[in-house]
Amino acid sequence: MKCDEIFAALAMLEKEKGIPKDYMLEKITQALLAAYKKDHTGYTENVLVKIVDDEMKLFVQKEAVEEVMFPGTEISLEEARKLDPDAMEGDLVNVEIEAKQFGRIAAQTAKGVIIQGIREAERGAVYDRFTSKSQEMLTGTVVRIDPESGDQIIRIGSGAEKTNAVLPRGEQSSVEEFHEGDIIRVYVVEVRRSPRGPQVLISRTHPGLVRRLFELEVPEIYDGTVEVMSIAR
């Protein structure tokens, strides 16, 4: 399987989303192995994927023997030496599987696992990115207000680093009223992992927001000349 397009796509993901190429190659390898095992019955634990000369190849690892008793795991010494002239009895030899042997279902399975891997990597990148911003003040845009719960969805970050954060009703000020499209400052309280991806919890009432606003407006607080000992709102 030629990998030029795959490598180009991985390079783009690494550049634009910060997803390491090696991480995604590992995911793709797992996808191809899962696809092959799903489409084949019997013993398949001796299957491996290797990248050779910019091509991704699938191999079955077999033991070289004088007389083949188990074709799924053994290869005759004569056939083994056609692949590796130095092969000796008992050696493990990699036998390439032609790409055309992949069935349609296997290909679809591989594609699905690859897409899932990309999603997981993106979620992990979002989690890492915003965990580092915990207890910081960020600027966001109100994108949606839940009419039932009153929770607000705020788009925070910039460029490729944007994500949606939840501003719960309990973290909103009773004297403030925002509308979709409003630009507001929020305080990042916590970043949680969840099955649906990272959840960034923000606040408009946290004492930390007041502290950050003071630092923004009063240089002496920002540089430490003046220390805020306690905050109540």
N, C-alpha and C positions, 0 to 999 in steps of 0.2 A: 504494500500500500504506500504510494508516494505521499510524503509528508509536507511538501512545500507549502500547500495551502494551510495545513494544520499549524505548522511552525509560524507562518505569517500571522494567523489569527491569535496564536498564543503570545506572540511578540506584541501585538496590538493590545491584548488584554493586560499584559504586564505593564505596558507604557501608560495606558489610559485608566486602568482600574487598580493597578498595583498588585495584581494577582501573579505570584511567581510562576515562571514557565515550568520549572521542575515539578511544582505542586500539581499543575494541570496535566503534565505528561504522566504522572503517577495515576491520576484519575482516569485518563484515557486508557492506560494499560489495564487498569482494573476493569474498565468497561469492556474492552475487547475480550479479556479472559472470561468475564461473566457472560458475554454474548456467545462465545464458543461453547461454554459449558451448558448453557441453556439449550443450545441447538444440537447437542450431542449426548448420547446416553453412554453409560459405562464409566470407566475410570478416566477422569480428566484432570487429575491433580498434577500430572507431569507436563502441563501446557504452560508455556511462558511466552512473553512478548519481548522482542529486542528491537532496538533502532540500529540499523546497519546501513551506512552510506546514505543517510537522509531518507531511508525507507523504514517503515514500521512493519516488522515481520512476525509471524506467529509460528512457534515451533512446538513440537512434541519431543520431549526428552526421553530417549530410549536407551536401554542397556544393550551393549554389544555381546551377543552370545553365539556359540557354535550352532545350536539348534533352537529355533524360535518355538517357544511353547505358548507365550502370551503376546500376541501381535500388538496389543495396545501399549505395552511397556517394554517390548524387546525388539531388537533388530539383528539380523544375521551379521556376523563379523564381516562377511564379504560385502554386504550392502553398506555397512558402517564405514568400511575403508574407501568406498566411493565418495563419501562425504568428508572423511578425514583419513588420509593415507596412513597416519600414525596410530590409528585406533587399535586398541588391544582388547581382548576379552575382558568384560567387566566394566569397561569404560562407558560413560554416558555420552551419547551422541545426540545433537540437536537436529531433528528432521523437520524441515520447513513444511508448513501447511499452506497450500495454495489459497490465495484470497478468494477465489471463486467458490471455494467450499463453504463460505459463509452464507447462511440462508437469509432470507428477507427479514424474518423475525429477529435473528441475531443482530443484523445491522440496525434495525429499529431500536432494539434493546440497548445497543452500544451508544447510539445517538442520545437516547433518553438519559442514560447514566452520565454521559459527558455534559449534557445541559444541566443536570442536577448538580454535578460537580462544580460547574461555573457558578450556579446560584449559591451553593454553599460557600465557595471562595469569596464571592461578593459580600455575603452576609458576614463572614469572618472579617473581611476588610473593613466593613462598616462598623462592626463591634470594636475592633482595635482602634480605629480612627477616632470614634467618639468617646471611648473609654478614657483616652488621653485628655479629653476635654471636660471630663467630669469635674464639677465644682467650678466651672468657668461660666462666664456670661457670653451668650451668642446672640446674633441678630437673626430673626426668622420672619417668615411671611405666613399669615393665617390662610390656609388653603381650604379648610372645611370645619364646620361647627356642627356637632351632633345635636339635632334638635331634642332628642330624648334625654341623653345623659348630660348634655352641656359641655362635654369634653371637646377640646379644640385640637385639630391637627395642624401642626406648625412645620413648615419646611425650613430646615436649618442647614447651615453649611453653604459652600459656594462651589461653582463649577461641577466637576465630576464627584465631589465629596458631599453633594446634597443628599439629605434623607428626611423622612417624615418623623417628627417627634410628637408625643402625646402630652398635651397640657390638660390634666384632669380638672374637673370642676372644682375639686377641693383645693387645688393649687392656684386658683384664679382669685383676683381681688374683687370684692363685692362692689367696689366703687368704679370698676373699669368695665367697659363694654367694647368688644372688638368685633370687626366684621371681616368677611373674606377679602383678602387683598391687603389688609393692614400689615404694616411692618412694625414688629415689636422686639424688645429685648427680653430674653428669657435666661433662666439659670438652669444649667444641666445638673440635675440631682443624682441621677443614676442611669446606668446602661445595663439592661438585662438581656440574657439569652432566652430565646423562646423557639418553639417548633416553627413559627412563622417568620423567624428572623429576629435580629436585635430590636429591642424596644428601648427608645431613648425617652426617659421621663424628665420633664422640665417643669419649672415653677415660675410664677409671678409673685409669690408671697414669701419665698424662702429668705431668711436673713442674709444668706450669702449674696443674693441679688442686690440687696441694699448696700452691702459692703463693696461689691464691684462697681456699683453706680457712684458711690463716694470716691472710690479710687480713680474713676474716670473723670470726675469733676474737681477733685482736690489733689493736686500733684504731691503735696506733703504726705498724704496717706499712701499714695502709690509707691513713693520712694522710701517709705518707712520712717520719715521724720516724725509723723504723727501716727500713733497706733490706736486703732479702734478696739477697745476692750470688750464691749458688749453691744449687741444690737437687738432691739425689740421693735416689732411693727404691729 
